[in-house]
């Protein structure tokens, strides 16, 4: 996992050179092949095939079961909230709210990250507290502000429906008691591993298509690299791999960086992790407004400007902001086509929904 320590000085040095960067749009741009060569030092193409998942073979049976579980609101205590409620696959893999609405109509503390391409993140959640998608799948189910259930209740719900029991038997062959909370999480992880968005225009550029990006988009890519954005937002997901303070140079105001949310400090209890967050993955960023962990910024150009001043100490001019934003729009890939599943019918022994009262 990448750390921000040692990076801060280099970002500040980059910021000192940004006065020259304003000439990038006016200067002779690099050739597509030269720009591609530089870009490939920072980014990777999203594969068209489902990636392998460590410790959890992605099988057709697991994916089918995981899809049902992802859409089933009965995993929540109220039987109203599913994984798809906050990670809506028809809306970019999130809910397009500042913060999600959970059990008892409570507002969650942070903006819901997209589930699309989440398999490529090195850790999950804004503070990286879940090491993989399996661990992540267990969190919201048990969180009082989200789905407000328990592992015991989830297993009771699933075992009350014979169709689910058979699905677990087929997905986890050879296990004497396959309907477990851990296997629920493994199945959801397997399904989420299929939620990738290949073939964005940026991916096509990286693969050799010289004509796929406009001059403005290529200028934005060049700026994204040269101004230091790619120091934190890189790799296959253009982010999602490292932790950095929100405000390397200058913290944004409390309306964007709430003072009571100290980020990764809650995980590590280390003072140097105050207001440190995972660098958000930027794939499909045009679909996932509002932005930042607080969800307080709805305009992508405004988000770019804030990152310039807070992380780089630079006041990007309007042409730079528009160019970088144009590049970010090329990161939208082909959305996975997911058919809403028909779910097993509840039985007489299926636990009744709990009242929607905040814990």
RASULRA-V751766 format. One record per backbone hydrogen bond with DSSP energy under -0.5 kcal/mol. NH is the residue of the N-H (numbers start at 1). CO is the residue of the C=O. E is the energy in kcal/mol with one decimal. If there is no record, write none. Layout:
nh=NH co=CO e=E
nh=NH co=CO e=E
This chain:
nh=2 co=241 e=-1.6
nh=7 co=4 e=-2.1
nh=8 co=4 e=-1.1
nh=11 co=7 e=-2.3
nh=12 co=8 e=-2.3
nh=13 co=9 e=-2.1
nh=14 co=10 e=-2.2
nh=15 co=11 e=-2.4
nh=16 co=12 e=-1.7
nh=17 co=13 e=-0.8
nh=17 co=14 e=-1.1
nh=18 co=15 e=-1.4
nh=20 co=17 e=-1.5
nh=21 co=17 e=-1.0
nh=22 co=18 e=-1.0
nh=23 co=20 e=-2.1
nh=24 co=21 e=-2.4
nh=27 co=23 e=-2.3
nh=35 co=31 e=-2.7
nh=36 co=32 e=-2.6
nh=37 co=33 e=-2.1
nh=38 co=34 e=-1.9
nh=39 co=35 e=-2.8
nh=40 co=36 e=-2.6
nh=41 co=38 e=-1.3
nh=42 co=39 e=-2.0
nh=43 co=39 e=-2.6
nh=44 co=235 e=-0.8
nh=56 co=53 e=-1.9
nh=59 co=57 e=-1.0
nh=63 co=59 e=-2.5
nh=64 co=60 e=-2.4
nh=65 co=61 e=-2.1
nh=66 co=62 e=-3.4
nh=67 co=63 e=-2.3
nh=68 co=64 e=-1.6
nh=69 co=65 e=-2.4
nh=70 co=66 e=-2.4
nh=71 co=67 e=-1.5
nh=72 co=68 e=-0.8
nh=72 co=69 e=-0.6
nh=73 co=71 e=-0.7
nh=75 co=72 e=-1.3
nh=76 co=73 e=-1.9
nh=77 co=147 e=-2.7
nh=79 co=76 e=-0.7
nh=81 co=73 e=-0.6
nh=82 co=80 e=-0.5
nh=83 co=70 e=-0.8
nh=84 co=70 e=-1.6
nh=85 co=82 e=-0.9
nh=86 co=82 e=-0.7
nh=86 co=83 e=-0.7
nh=87 co=83 e=-1.6
nh=88 co=94 e=-0.5
nh=91 co=88 e=-1.8
nh=93 co=88 e=-2.3
nh=94 co=88 e=-0.6
nh=94 co=91 e=-0.7
nh=100 co=110 e=-0.8
nh=102 co=100 e=-0.5
nh=102 co=106 e=-3.4
nh=103 co=146 e=-1.7
nh=105 co=102 e=-1.7
nh=106 co=103 e=-1.2
nh=108 co=100 e=-3.2
nh=111 co=293 e=-2.9
nh=115 co=93 e=-1.2
nh=117 co=195 e=-3.1
nh=118 co=115 e=-1.7
nh=120 co=117 e=-2.0
nh=121 co=118 e=-1.6
nh=122 co=240 e=-1.9
nh=123 co=240 e=-0.7
nh=124 co=130 e=-3.3
nh=128 co=125 e=-1.1
nh=130 co=124 e=-1.4
nh=131 co=129 e=-0.5
nh=136 co=132 e=-2.2
nh=137 co=133 e=-2.3
nh=138 co=134 e=-0.9
nh=138 co=135 e=-0.5
nh=139 co=135 e=-0.9
nh=139 co=136 e=-0.8
nh=140 co=136 e=-0.9
nh=141 co=137 e=-0.6
nh=142 co=138 e=-1.1
nh=142 co=139 e=-0.9
nh=143 co=139 e=-1.4
nh=146 co=143 e=-1.5
nh=147 co=140 e=-2.1
nh=148 co=140 e=-0.5
nh=148 co=143 e=-2.5
nh=149 co=141 e=-2.9
nh=154 co=150 e=-2.5
nh=155 co=151 e=-2.3
nh=156 co=152 e=-2.2
nh=157 co=153 e=-2.7
nh=158 co=154 e=-2.5
nh=159 co=155 e=-2.7
nh=160 co=156 e=-1.0
nh=160 co=157 e=-0.6
nh=161 co=158 e=-1.3
nh=162 co=160 e=-0.5
nh=164 co=161 e=-0.6
nh=165 co=161 e=-1.9
nh=166 co=162 e=-2.3
nh=167 co=163 e=-1.9
nh=168 co=164 e=-2.4
nh=169 co=165 e=-2.2
nh=170 co=166 e=-2.2
nh=171 co=167 e=-2.0
nh=172 co=168 e=-2.3
nh=173 co=170 e=-0.5
nh=175 co=172 e=-1.4
nh=178 co=175 e=-0.5
nh=180 co=178 e=-1.7
nh=184 co=180 e=-2.0
nh=185 co=181 e=-1.9
nh=186 co=182 e=-2.1
nh=187 co=183 e=-2.4
nh=188 co=184 e=-2.2
nh=189 co=185 e=-2.5
nh=190 co=186 e=-2.3
nh=191 co=187 e=-2.2
nh=192 co=188 e=-2.9
nh=193 co=189 e=-1.8
nh=194 co=191 e=-1.7
nh=195 co=192 e=-1.4
nh=196 co=194 e=-1.9
nh=201 co=332 e=-0.6
nh=202 co=330 e=-2.0
nh=204 co=200 e=-2.3
nh=205 co=201 e=-1.9
nh=206 co=202 e=-2.5
nh=207 co=203 e=-1.7
nh=208 co=205 e=-1.7
nh=209 co=204 e=-2.4
nh=210 co=208 e=-1.0
nh=212 co=209 e=-0.8
nh=218 co=214 e=-2.4
nh=219 co=215 e=-2.4
nh=220 co=216 e=-2.2
nh=221 co=217 e=-2.2
nh=222 co=218 e=-2.5
nh=223 co=219 e=-2.4
nh=224 co=220 e=-2.7
nh=225 co=221 e=-1.9
nh=226 co=222 e=-3.1
nh=227 co=223 e=-2.9
nh=228 co=225 e=-1.0
nh=229 co=224 e=-0.8
nh=230 co=224 e=-1.6
nh=231 co=228 e=-1.5
nh=232 co=229 e=-1.3
nh=233 co=229 e=-2.4
nh=234 co=232 e=-1.0
nh=235 co=42 e=-3.3
nh=238 co=235 e=-1.1
nh=239 co=234 e=-2.5
nh=240 co=279 e=-3.0
nh=243 co=2 e=-1.4
nh=244 co=277 e=-2.8
nh=246 co=275 e=-2.8
nh=247 co=245 e=-1.3
nh=248 co=245 e=-0.5
nh=249 co=310 e=-2.9
nh=250 co=310 e=-1.6
nh=256 co=253 e=-1.9
nh=257 co=253 e=-2.8
nh=258 co=256 e=-0.6
nh=261 co=258 e=-1.6
nh=262 co=260 e=-0.7
nh=264 co=276 e=-3.1
nh=265 co=262 e=-1.5
nh=265 co=273 e=-1.0
nh=266 co=263 e=-1.7
nh=267 co=264 e=-1.6
nh=268 co=264 e=-2.3
nh=269 co=265 e=-2.8
nh=273 co=270 e=-2.4
nh=274 co=271 e=-1.8
nh=275 co=262 e=-1.3
nh=276 co=262 e=-0.8
nh=276 co=273 e=-1.8
nh=277 co=244 e=-2.6
nh=278 co=126 e=-3.1
nh=279 co=242 e=-3.0
nh=280 co=278 e=-0.5
nh=282 co=237 e=-1.1
nh=282 co=238 e=-1.0
nh=283 co=237 e=-1.0
nh=284 co=331 e=-0.9
nh=285 co=282 e=-1.6
nh=287 co=284 e=-2.0
nh=288 co=285 e=-1.1
nh=290 co=297 e=-0.6
nh=291 co=297 e=-3.7
nh=295 co=292 e=-1.2
nh=296 co=291 e=-0.5
nh=297 co=291 e=-1.2
nh=298 co=296 e=-0.6
nh=300 co=298 e=-0.5
nh=303 co=299 e=-2.1
nh=304 co=300 e=-2.3
nh=305 co=301 e=-2.2
nh=306 co=302 e=-2.4
nh=307 co=303 e=-2.3
nh=308 co=304 e=-2.0
nh=309 co=305 e=-2.0
nh=310 co=306 e=-3.0
nh=311 co=307 e=-2.2
nh=312 co=307 e=-0.8
nh=312 co=308 e=-1.0
nh=313 co=309 e=-0.6
nh=314 co=308 e=-2.5
nh=316 co=314 e=-1.1
nh=321 co=317 e=-2.5
nh=322 co=318 e=-2.4
nh=323 co=319 e=-2.0
nh=324 co=320 e=-2.7
nh=325 co=321 e=-2.4
nh=326 co=322 e=-2.2
nh=327 co=323 e=-2.2
nh=328 co=324 e=-2.4
nh=329 co=325 e=-1.6
nh=330 co=326 e=-0.5
nh=330 co=327 e=-1.7
nh=331 co=328 e=-1.5
nh=332 co=329 e=-1.0
nh=333 co=331 e=-0.5
nh=334 co=198 e=-3.0
nh=335 co=333 e=-0.6
nh=338 co=336 e=-0.8
nh=339 co=337 e=-0.5
nh=343 co=341 e=-0.6
nh=350 co=347 e=-1.2
nh=354 co=77 e=-3.3
nh=357 co=355 e=-2.2
